[in-house]
Amino acid sequence: MKTLKHKATFLNLRWPLRLIEVPKLNFQETVNKIVKFIKEMVENSKANGVVIGLSGGIDSSVTAVLCVKALGKENCLGIIMPTSFTPKEDVEDAEFLVQQLGIKVERINIDALSEVFFKTLKVDLEKHKIPAANIRARIRMIILYYYANIENRLVVGTSDKSERLIGYFTKYGDGGADFMPIAHLYKTQVRELAAYIGLPSRIVNKPSSPQLYPGHKAIDELPLDYNELDKVLVGLFDLKLSPKEIEKLTGIPLDKILIVLERFNATQHKRKIPKFIL
């Protein structure tokens, strides 16, 4: 750490964003490690395979490809769960992936299920947009576990390290899974891995968009885009630097870095099992 501080002073911040970098992956080694992990999880559980929710986005697409590499297409079931406001291109990308991988698929539009919850609970969609969004995420989790239960499969989570560190997932929604093959990779690493395993550029470069309500985009809720966010996360949790040190080394405003740290602290309960008295 002393070397980093000295280097920052010496360079007088002429090269922001260079001193903290997201670690580069050995792609084939990473693929091999994840494939082995998936195989072990399924074999140790004596399961018949996996169920994975397919959104057409980067994380679920990478996870699906790696599951097929590990288990074969016959042991992977994809579930596409759009709403009336899911972008057409997302559904098309999910369908493209299904065709390319040759996996079995179920398609369930969740609008009707969502409406039952909203009507029963008298949800004010204008006032309670986020709780309603979380209901949609949890409905998808219920559907995944239904198919997992009837076919003796495991539910594969698709969250990455960036999302998990800042709590950018729904507890018992997309955060509900039996195992998570890419949760050790930052979002920018997932994008690089996606290119390596041959996913089309439109998926690799697609902006993150949870689509839990109309027009929902990750950048509207996150303090930084993932290129900057990942550098902050590496600085805080890999290099153990202070927010001020990260500001000096990256040029990213301190207030943004503090928001990232605050989100990590405020969402710790989402990354842990419920506490109980010993």
N, C-alpha and C positions, 0 to 999 in steps of 0.2 A: 504494500500500500504506500510506503514511503517513496518508492520509485515513481509511482503514478503521480503523487503530489509534486514531487520534484520536477517531473516532466512537464506537468501542467504549468508550473511557474516558469520553467525555462522557455517553453514555447510561447508563453504569454497569450495563450488561447488563440493562436493564429490558425489552428487546425481543429475547430470544434467538430464533434461527432466521430473523430478518429480514435480517440483514446479509450473509449468504451465501445466494444463491438460484440455483437451476438456471436457466440462460438460457431465456427464452421463445422459442418457435419462431415464425417466420412460416410457418404450416402449408403454404400453397399453394406457396411458394417451396421449402420442404423437399421436398414431393412432387415438384415439377418437377425438382429437382436429382437426387433418387434415381432417378427414372424415366429421366432422361438417362444417368445412370451405368450403369444396368442395360442399356439399349439399346446403349451403347458397348461394354460388356464382351462381350456376346453377338455383336455385329457384328464386333468386332475379332478375336474368336476363331473366326469363321466357324462358330459352333455353331448347332444347330437349335432351341435354346431352353434351358430350365433344368429342373432337378430340385430339388424342395424337400421336406424332411421336415416333415410337419405333425403337431404334437403337440396342437393345440387350445389352445395357450397364446398369450400376447400377442405374443411376438417372431415366431414363425413365421407367425402370422395376418397381422400387419402386412406382413411381407416378401412373403407370397403375394399379397396385394392389390396391392402396388406392382409385383410382377413381371407380373401380369396387365395392369395399366395400361400397363406399358412394352412388353410383347411380344404381348399378346393371349392369350386363354385357350387357344388351340390350340397355343401354344408353351410351355406350362407343365405339368409333370407333378408331381402331388403324391404323396407316399409316406406312408402312415399305418403306423406300426410299433409297435403296442402290445405289452404283456406281459399276463400273467394278472392282474397287480396294478395295471395302468393304470386310473385312475378312469373309470367309465362316462361321466361328463359330459365328460371330455377327449376321448374318442373321438367322442362325439356332436357336440362343438363342431368337431372336425376334419372330420367328415362334413358338418356344416352349411356349413362354409366351402367345401368342395368343390362342394356343390350350388349355393351362391350364386354362386360364381365360374364354374361350368361347366367346370372343368378336368378333364383325365384323371387317374385315380388308380389306384394299386396299393396293396393292403393285405397286409402281411406281419406276422404275429405272430412275434416274435423269440424266444419261449420255447424252441423246439426247438433253434435255433442256439445260444442261450446255454447250454443244457444240455450240448451237445456239448463246448463249451469247458470248462465247469466239470468235467465228468466226465474229459475228457482231461488237464486240468491238476490234477485232484484238489483243486479249490478248496474251501476251508473257508468257506462263506458267512457263518458267524457271525464268524469271526476276520478274514476278508479282505473285508469288506463293500464297501469303497471300490474295491479292485482289481476286484472282480466288477462293480461299477457301471460302471467304466470299460470293461470288456469289452462290456457292453451298448451303451454309447455308440459304441464302435468298430465293433460289428456293424452298427449303423445307418449309420455312415459307409460301410462296405463295400457295403451294399445301395444307397445313393444313388449311389455311383460305378459300381456294376454297370449301373444303368439309364442313367447318364450316358454310359458307354462304349458301350453297344449302340445308343444313339439319338443319339450325337453332341451331347450336351447339357452344360451346365455345372452344377456343384453350387453352389447358393446357400446361403451360411452365414446363420444367423439370430441370431448373438450381437449383443448391444448393447455400448455403451461401458462401462457399469458392470461387466458380467461380464468383459470383457476386461481392464480395469484391475486387477481383483483376482484374475484367473486362474480365475474361476469357470466353467470349461468343461473338457472332456476333451481333452487334447492328442491329435491325430489321431482324435478322435471328433467331437463337435459343433464342435470347433475346426478340423476338416478341411473345407475348402471352396475353391472357385475364386475367389470374391469374396464380400464381406459388405456388403450395401447399407445396413444400419442400425448398423454398428459405430461410427459417429461420434455416435450419440445415446445419452444416458443413459436408464436404464430409465424414469424418470418422464417424460421427453420422449416415449419410445415410447408410453406409455400415453395421453398427451395427443394424439399423432398418431393413435393408434388410434381415439379418439373422433371426431376430425375426419374421418377417412375412412369413418366409418359402421359400424364394428364394433359388435356388440351389447354392452351394458354387462356382461353376464356374462363376456365375454372380456376386455374392457377392465379390469375390476376383479378379475379372477381372481388369487389369490395365486400367486407364482412357485413352481413345483413341478417339478423335473427328473424325478422319478419313475424314478430309476435303481435304486431298491430299494423294497420295500414301505413306504409311509408317508413317503417322501422329500419334504421341504419345504425350500425355500431358507432360510427364516428359522431353521431348525435348524442351518445351517452358517455363516451370515453373522453378523458381529458386530453389525450394525444392520439395520433394515428399509430398503428402498430410498429412502424419503423422506429419511431421515437420511444414509444412505450416500452418496447423490448429492451432498448438500451438502458432505460431507467430501471427496469426489473433486473437486468443483469448487474447493474451497478449496486442496487440495494441488496439483492439476495445471493448473487454469486460472488461478487467482489467485496461485499459488506462495507460499502462506502456510505458516507453520510449524504443526505440530500444536498448540502452545500458543495461537497466534493463533486457530486454528479453534475451539478449546475456548472461548475468550473470546467469540468472535462467535456461536457457536451454542448453547452450553450443553451440547453433547455431551461426555460424559466423555473425558478425555485417553487413558485406557487403551484405549477403543474406537477412537479415532483412530489410535493407534499400531499396533493390530492391523491396521487397514486398510492402513497404510503398510508394515507388515511383509509382508502378503500380496502387495502390489504388488512389493516387492523380491524375495520368494521365488519369484515366478512369472514373472519376466522371460523365462526360457528358453521359456515357452509362447507368448510373443508374437514370438519371433524365429526366423529360420531357423537350423538347426544351424550352429555355428561350425566353421570349417576353417582349416587353415594356408594362408596366402597364399604 
